[in-house]
C-alpha cells in the first residue's frame, strides 16, 4: 500500500474514533466490551499505520537504518519530516501501542478512553507527512 493510501486509511480511522469519542461515554465504554474493542482496535491499527508510514519513509528515502519503531520516528524528526514536538508525541504512541498489545487482558478502561484525547496527534502526523512526501 502506498503512502497516500496509508494516510487516507489513517484519516478514516481517526474520523471513526472521533465519532466514538463523541457518542460513547467513559462509563459506557466500561460497561460495553464492544466499545472497548472498537477503541482498542481503532487506536492500535492507527498507531500501526503511523509506524508503517514512518518506517516506509525511512527506508524509501534512505534516512538511516532504524533498529526499532522509535528509531524510524527519530529519523523522521532528524530529517525534518516531523517537528520535534510531534515526533515526541508519536514516540509516545509507540508506547501506547505496546500497552494495547501486551496488556490486553487487564487494560484500564479509563486510560483507554483517555487515549481518545490524543486523536489530534494523528491528524498532525498526517498533515506534516503529507507536506513532506
N, C-alpha and C positions, 0 to 999 in steps of 0.2 A: 504494500500500500504506500503510495507516495505521500510526501509531507502535507500537501494541501488537503488530501483526503483525511489524513490523521487529524489535522487541525479542525476540519469540519466535524468529524466524529466527536472530538473533544468538546467543541462548542455545542453540539446537540446534547451531549451528556450533561453539560453544565446547565443548559436550559431546563432539562428534566429535573435535575437536582434543585434548581431554583423553585420549580413548581412544587416539588415535595416539601421544601422548606416553608413555602407559603401556605401549604394546605394541611400539613401534619404537625401537630404539637409535639413537644418533648414527651409528654405523658402518653400520647397516642403511640409514639414510637416504642416506648417501653412496654406497652400493653399488646402491641400487634407485631408479631415476629415478621410478617410480610414487609412492614415498613422498615424494620431494621435491616432486612436483607436488601431492600431496594437502595437504601442509603449506603450500606456497606459495599454492595457490588458497584453502585454508581461511582462512589469515591475511588474504590480500588481500580476499576477499569480506567477512570480518568487519570489517575496518578500513573498508571502503567503507560498510557498513551503519552503523557508528558515525558516519562523516562525513555520510551521508544524514540520519540522525536529528538530528544537531547542526544542520545547515543547515535542515532542515524546521522544527525548533523555533524557530530564529532568525527564520525567515520567518513562521511561523504566529502567533507571539506578538509580532511586530513589535519584536524586540530590537535591531535595527540593520540596517545594510546591509553585510554582510561582503563583502570583496573576494576572499577565498580560503578554503580549508578551515580553516586555522588560525584565521582570524578568526571563523568560526562557533563554534568551540570556546571561543575567548576570550569571545565574547558569552555563552555558557552560564555561564562562570565569573563574569563580571561581574554577571550577573543571578541568581546563586546556584542555578543548575540543577546545577552541578558544583562540588565542593570545589576549592580551588586546587591541592592535591596531585594529585588525579585529573586535573584539566584539564592539568597538565604532562605526565602520562603519556599522555593521549590525544593531545596535540600531538606527542609522540614517535611515536605510532602513524602519524601522517600522514607523518613522515619514513620510517618503516618501509615504508609503502605505496609511497612514491616509489622506495625502493630495490628493492622487489619488482617494480615496474612497469618501471623503467628499467635495472636491472642483471640482467635475466632470463637473459642469456647466461652470465654469469660470477658467479652468486650463490655466496657462500661457504656451503657446507653446514653448517659448524659454527655460523656466525652464524644461519643459517636455523633450525637446531634450537634454538639459544639463545632465539629469539623465543618458543618454546613456554613459556618460563619466565614470560611476561607475560600468560598467559591470565586470571589473576585481575583484571587491569586491565579487561578486557572485562566481567567479571562485575560489578565495581564500578561501571562505567559504567551497565550495565543497572539495577542496584539504585538508584543515585542518580537516574537519569532516571525510573524508574517511580514514585519517591517524589514527583516534582515535576509530572508531567503526568497 
